[in-house]
Every structure is written in structure tokens, then in C-alpha cells.
């Protein structure tokens, strides 16, 4: 089973995490990291299955140990969780004004779907490039 875990930046540096549109249950938690959020969501699902979700057809068949998580970040949470990425360099690669990208990453402004696609494409290009790197120690 594959579930989308939506990650957003909270007001105090924490992450808000949720799984939407599955059964009659909306697991939501606050966490310090994505890994911590997944563990908390798993606990919420298990608790729900044992109690009020006994008859929820979707969640009843969910095995939390076999869930494949697809993580969807809002732009603020993404850069918060990946501070080693240079926002200006990502903006340049995406063809977006660097100042505007910093406003997106700080939450001052919010990117349109089109802008988000450009940012995601740039990040995936970086990933492809990094996968080809081999280092040599002299």
C-alpha cells in the first residue's frame, strides 16, 4: 500500500504531517522530522484500527509496517528539511527570480502550481546529477 504523507512547516519550526482522503480517518500529527512524523502517523493508524476504525474498510486492511510513503512537501518544509540546498541556485536552475524563491521558502509568498512544477523539476535535476557523482580519494 502506498500513501501520500503531506508535510507542511508549522509556525514554530515543527512539521505538520497528514494523510488525506483515505477511509473515514484523517491522521494528523506534529513532528520534528519526517521520520518522526511517519512513526507518529503509524501509531495513530494502529490506535484508530483498534478502536473507532474497526469497521473502516480502508484502514482495516492497512499494515503500517508495509506502507510505502510518498512524501509531499510544501516549499517551506522542503527547504527547512533540506537546508544544505542553496535556494538561489535552485531558483536559477528553475528559472525563477532568487528573491521570489526566498519569499516562497519563508512563506511570505506562495508559488502557483506552475511555479511549483518548475521548482520540483529543478530539484529532480539536481538529484539526477548527484546520482552520477563518483568521488576519488588521491
C-alpha positions as CSV (number, residue, x, y, z in Angstrom):
1,X,0.0,0.0,0.0
2,X,1.3,3.4,-0.9
3,X,0.2,6.5,1.0
4,X,0.9,10.2,0.4
5,X,2.2,12.0,3.5
6,X,1.7,15.7,3.2
7,X,4.4,17.7,5.1
8,X,4.0,21.4,5.9
9,X,6.0,23.8,8.0
10,X,4.5,24.8,11.3
11,X,4.6,28.2,13.0
12,X,7.3,27.2,15.5
13,X,9.7,25.2,13.3
14,X,7.9,21.9,13.6
15,X,6.3,19.9,10.8
16,X,2.6,19.2,10.3
17,X,2.0,15.9,8.7
18,X,-1.2,14.3,7.4
19,X,-2.7,11.6,5.2
20,X,-5.8,12.8,3.3
21,X,-8.7,11.2,1.6
22,X,-8.4,7.6,2.9
23,X,-11.3,5.9,4.6
24,X,-13.1,7.7,7.4
25,X,-9.9,8.8,9.2
26,X,-7.6,11.8,8.7
27,X,-4.4,11.1,10.6
28,X,-2.6,14.3,11.5
29,X,0.4,15.0,13.7
30,X,3.1,17.4,14.6
31,X,6.7,16.3,14.5
32,X,10.3,17.4,14.4
33,X,11.3,15.3,11.4
34,X,9.7,13.4,8.6
35,X,10.8,10.1,10.2
36,X,9.3,11.1,13.5
37,X,6.1,12.1,11.6
38,X,5.8,8.7,9.9
39,X,6.2,6.9,13.3
40,X,3.5,9.1,14.9
41,X,1.2,8.6,11.9
42,X,1.7,4.8,12.2
43,X,0.8,4.9,15.9
44,X,-2.4,7.0,15.1
45,X,-3.4,4.5,12.4
46,X,-2.9,1.5,14.7
47,X,-4.9,3.2,17.5
48,X,-7.7,4.0,15.1
49,X,-7.8,0.5,13.8
50,X,-8.1,-0.9,17.4
51,X,-10.9,1.4,18.4
52,X,-13.2,3.6,16.3
53,X,-11.9,2.3,13.0
54,X,-12.7,-1.4,13.4
55,X,-15.2,-1.2,10.6
56,X,-13.3,1.2,8.3
57,X,-12.8,-0.8,5.1
58,X,-9.7,1.1,4.0
59,X,-7.8,1.3,7.2
60,X,-8.7,-2.2,8.4
61,X,-6.5,-3.7,5.7
62,X,-3.6,-1.3,6.2
63,X,-0.5,-2.8,7.6
64,X,1.6,0.1,8.9
65,X,4.8,-1.9,8.6
66,X,4.2,-2.4,4.8
67,X,3.1,1.1,3.9
68,X,5.3,2.8,1.2
69,X,5.3,6.5,2.0
70,X,5.3,9.2,-0.8
71,X,6.3,12.4,0.9
72,X,4.8,15.7,-0.5
73,X,6.3,18.8,0.9
74,X,5.1,22.4,0.9
75,X,8.0,24.6,-0.2
76,X,8.8,25.9,3.3
77,X,9.0,22.5,4.8
78,X,11.1,21.2,1.9
79,X,13.8,23.9,2.4
80,X,13.6,23.6,6.2
81,X,14.3,19.8,5.9
82,X,17.0,20.3,3.3
83,X,18.9,23.4,4.4
84,X,22.0,22.3,2.5
85,X,20.3,23.2,-0.7
86,X,21.2,26.7,-1.9
87,X,17.9,28.5,-2.5
88,X,19.4,30.9,-5.0
89,X,21.0,28.1,-7.0
90,X,17.7,26.1,-7.1
91,X,15.9,29.3,-8.2
92,X,18.4,29.9,-11.0
93,X,18.1,26.3,-12.2
94,X,14.2,26.6,-12.1
95,X,14.3,29.9,-14.0
96,X,12.7,31.7,-11.1
97,X,13.8,35.0,-9.5
98,X,16.0,34.3,-6.5
99,X,14.3,36.9,-4.3
100,X,10.9,35.4,-5.2
101,X,12.2,31.9,-4.3
102,X,13.4,33.2,-0.9
103,X,9.9,34.6,-0.4
104,X,8.4,31.2,-1.2
105,X,10.8,29.4,1.2
106,X,10.0,31.8,4.0
107,X,6.2,31.7,3.5
108,X,5.9,35.4,2.5
109,X,4.5,34.3,-0.9
110,X,3.2,31.0,-2.1
111,X,4.1,29.5,-5.5
112,X,1.5,28.7,-8.1
113,X,1.2,25.2,-9.4
114,X,3.2,26.1,-12.4
115,X,6.0,27.6,-10.3
116,X,6.0,24.6,-8.0
117,X,6.4,22.3,-11.1
118,X,9.5,24.4,-12.1
119,X,10.9,24.1,-8.6
120,X,10.3,20.4,-8.4
121,X,11.8,19.8,-11.9
122,X,14.9,21.7,-10.8
123,X,15.3,19.7,-7.6
124,X,14.8,16.4,-9.5
125,X,17.5,17.6,-12.0
126,X,19.9,18.1,-9.0
127,X,19.1,14.6,-7.8
128,X,19.8,13.1,-11.2
129,X,23.1,14.9,-11.3
130,X,24.1,13.9,-7.8
131,X,23.4,10.2,-8.6
132,X,26.1,10.3,-11.3
133,X,28.8,11.6,-9.0
134,X,31.7,9.4,-8.0
135,X,34.4,10.7,-5.7
136,X,38.1,9.8,-5.9
137,X,40.5,9.9,-2.9
138,X,44.1,10.6,-4.0
